[in-house]
């Protein structure tokens, strides 16, 4: 068990060994929620690329977030 400090901005730093064990890397997303026993749960979330690939397998995944931003700004979807 680890005790970590919450900063004044309510941020925490995950210990390196926890990240290594769970496969959490810089830039990854995590889900944070409170369970029925009032415990805070942090889980690695699927990446945007993995989620998008499961919904639309023909859509190119490389630079997905950047491409979606461009499409949103231009109001069209490139193929």
N, C-alpha and C positions, 0 to 999 in steps of 0.2 A: 504494500500500500504506500502511496506517495501523498504528501501534503504539499500543495503548491499555492502560491499567493495570487490573489486576484488584484489586479492593478486598479487605480482609481477610474480607469475607463472600462472596468469590468472585463479585462482581458486576462487570459491565462496562457502560459507556455507549456505545451505538452513535453514531457521528458523525452529525450532522444530514444531511450530503450523502449518506451511505449510506442513511439512512432515506428521504430524499426519492426517491432513485433506485430503491429497492426497494418503495416504497409502505408502509413500516412506520410506523404511527402509534401514539400513546400509547394503551394499552389493548389493542393487538393482541397475538396470541400468535405465538411463533416456535418452530420445531422446532430443537433443538440435538442434534447427534450427531457421532460421530467416524467418519470414512470409513476405507477400507482402507489409506490412506497415513498414518494417524494424524493427519489434519488435522481441526480443529474446524470444523464446517459449521453455519451459522445460516441458516435459511430462514423466510420468512413463512409462517405456517400459515393455512389457511382459517378464517374466523370461525365461531363456533358457529352463527350464524344461517344462513350459507351451507351449512354441513354439514347442519343440521337440515332445511333446505328441500329438499335433494336426497334425504333419506331419507323424509320424510313431507310431501309438497307441500301437503296440506290443513291442516296444523297452523299456527296463526298464529305468525309469527316475531317480531313486535314484543314487546320485553321478554321474550324467550324464557328467558334465564337466571333472571330473577326469577320467572317463572311456574313454571318447573320446580322451583325452591326451594320455592315455596308448595305445589305438588302433593306434593312429597316430604314436607313437614311434615304435611300433612293426609291423606296416604295415598290421594289420588285424583287423577285427571286430569280437568281441566275441558275442555269442548269449546267 
